[in-house]
Amino acid sequence: MSRLRTAIGLGLVLLALAACGRDDPRLLNLRADGEGPDEFGILPTRPLQVPDDLQSLPAPSPGGINRADPDPEADVAAALGGNIDRAGAGSQGMVSYVTRFGVGRDIRDTLAAEDLEFRRRNDGRILERIAAVNVYHRAYRSMSLDRYAELERMRAAGIRTPAAPPQEIGNIED
């Protein structure tokens, strides 16, 4: 009888711990504590230049552009031999093409709500949540693409595809 009470008590403790979950389910549990620096938000600046005539400098404007600030889109356009003046025009044309059938005004809110519901449904089992086990790959397995099957499908359709790495790498004989 005491084993049954112990098992029931332990089960209730586990359920209580699982109920203390987060409001925002995280499928990919990384163990980074605290708010660290955003290494992707750091862009190298251009070297400072002193103009020949300091009187030709424009007046400082709060929130304005700085000549030393990077412009990644224009840099990519220049590196690829494109027209720097049209760097933003290409993306605007793409946005116009993609939205040619209309855009829902609340698409961001709808997607955020659907994503939150998906993450809540796939947040892991009780012990996985307690132990902070990574359930990301299992949750999104049905949405993953079999790259080799897709490669064969495209080749069968006559679409030229680049070579793919072999599925298995065997022993190399000397």
C-alpha positions in Angstrom: 0.0 0.0 0.0 2.9 2.4 0.8 4.3 1.8 -2.7 1.0 2.8 -4.3 0.9 6.0 -2.2 4.5 6.7 -3.1 3.8 6.2 -6.8 0.7 8.3 -6.7 2.6 11.1 -4.8 5.5 11.0 -7.3 3.0 11.1 -10.2 1.3 14.2 -8.7 4.6 15.9 -8.2 5.6 15.3 -11.8 2.2 16.5 -13.0 2.6 19.7 -10.9 6.0 20.3 -12.3 4.8 19.8 -15.9 2.0 22.2 -15.2 4.5 24.9 -14.4 5.5 25.1 -18.0 6.2 28.2 -20.1 3.5 30.2 -21.8 5.5 30.2 -25.0 6.5 26.6 -25.8 10.1 26.1 -27.1 10.7 23.1 -29.3 14.4 23.8 -29.7 15.8 23.8 -26.1 19.2 25.5 -26.2 20.9 26.0 -22.9 22.0 29.6 -23.4 21.3 31.6 -20.3 20.6 35.3 -20.4 20.5 37.8 -23.2 23.8 37.6 -25.0 25.0 39.8 -27.9 23.4 39.4 -31.3 26.4 38.4 -33.4 24.3 38.7 -36.6 23.4 42.3 -35.8 27.0 43.5 -35.9 28.0 44.7 -39.3 31.5 46.0 -40.1 31.6 49.6 -41.0 33.4 51.1 -43.9 36.7 52.9 -43.2 36.4 56.6 -42.2 37.4 59.1 -44.9 38.3 62.7 -44.6 36.9 64.7 -47.5 39.2 67.2 -49.3 36.9 70.1 -48.3 35.3 69.9 -44.8 32.9 72.7 -45.8 31.2 70.3 -48.3 30.0 67.9 -45.5 26.3 67.8 -45.0 24.8 69.0 -41.7 24.3 66.1 -39.2 20.8 64.7 -39.2 19.5 62.6 -36.3 18.5 59.2 -37.7 20.0 59.9 -41.0 22.4 57.8 -42.9 26.1 57.8 -42.3 28.6 57.3 -45.1 30.5 54.8 -43.0 27.4 52.7 -42.4 27.2 49.5 -44.4 24.6 49.0 -47.1 24.5 45.3 -47.6 22.0 45.3 -50.5 24.0 47.8 -52.5 27.2 46.0 -51.7 25.8 42.7 -53.0 24.5 44.4 -56.1 27.9 46.0 -56.8 29.7 42.7 -56.1 27.5 40.8 -58.6 28.0 43.5 -61.2 24.5 44.9 -60.9 23.3 48.5 -60.8 23.6 50.0 -57.3 20.8 52.4 -58.0 18.4 49.6 -58.7 19.4 47.4 -55.7 16.1 47.9 -53.9 14.0 47.8 -57.1 14.5 44.1 -57.6 13.1 43.1 -54.3 10.2 45.4 -54.8 9.4 43.7 -58.1 9.6 40.3 -56.4 7.2 41.5 -53.6 4.8 42.8 -56.2 4.9 39.5 -58.1 4.4 37.4 -55.0 1.5 39.5 -53.8 -0.3 39.7 -57.2 -3.3 37.7 -55.9 -3.6 39.8 -52.7 -2.3 39.7 -49.2 -4.2 39.2 -46.0 -3.8 42.2 -43.8 -3.6 40.0 -40.7 -1.2 37.4 -42.1 1.5 38.0 -39.5 -1.0 37.6 -36.6 -2.6 34.5 -38.2 0.8 32.9 -38.7 1.9 33.7 -35.2 -1.2 32.2 -33.7 -1.0 29.1 -35.9 2.7 28.7 -35.0 2.0 29.1 -31.3 -0.8 26.4 -31.5 1.6 24.0 -33.4 4.3 24.5 -30.8 1.8 23.9 -28.0 0.6 20.7 -29.6 4.2 19.5 -30.1 5.8 20.7 -26.9 6.9 17.3 -25.8 5.8 14.8 -23.3 5.8 15.5 -19.6 9.3 14.1 -18.8 10.7 15.7 -22.0 9.5 19.1 -20.7 10.9 18.5 -17.3 14.3 17.5 -18.6 14.2 20.2 -21.4 14.7 17.6 -24.1 15.0 18.9 -27.6 11.8 17.9 -29.5 12.3 20.2 -32.5 13.3 17.6 -35.1 10.5 15.2 -34.1 7.9 17.9 -34.2 8.8 19.1 -37.7 9.6 15.6 -39.1 6.4 15.5 -41.2 7.4 18.8 -42.8 10.9 17.8 -43.8 11.9 17.2 -47.3 13.7 14.0 -48.5 16.3 15.6 -50.6 17.2 12.4 -52.4 13.6 11.6 -53.4 13.2 15.2 -54.5 16.4 15.0 -56.5 15.2 11.9 -58.3 11.8 13.4 -58.9 13.3 16.5 -60.5 15.7 14.4 -62.6 12.8 12.2 -63.8 11.0 15.4 -64.9 13.9 16.4 -67.0 15.1 19.2 -64.8 18.9 19.6 -64.7 20.1 19.3 -61.1 23.5 19.6 -59.5 25.1 16.5 -58.2 24.2 15.4 -54.7 26.5 13.7 -52.1 26.0 10.0 -51.8 23.6 8.6 -49.3 26.2 6.3 -47.7 29.9 6.6 -47.8 31.4 3.2 -47.9 34.9 2.1 -47.0 37.5 3.4 -49.3 39.9 0.7 -50.5 43.5 1.7 -50.7 
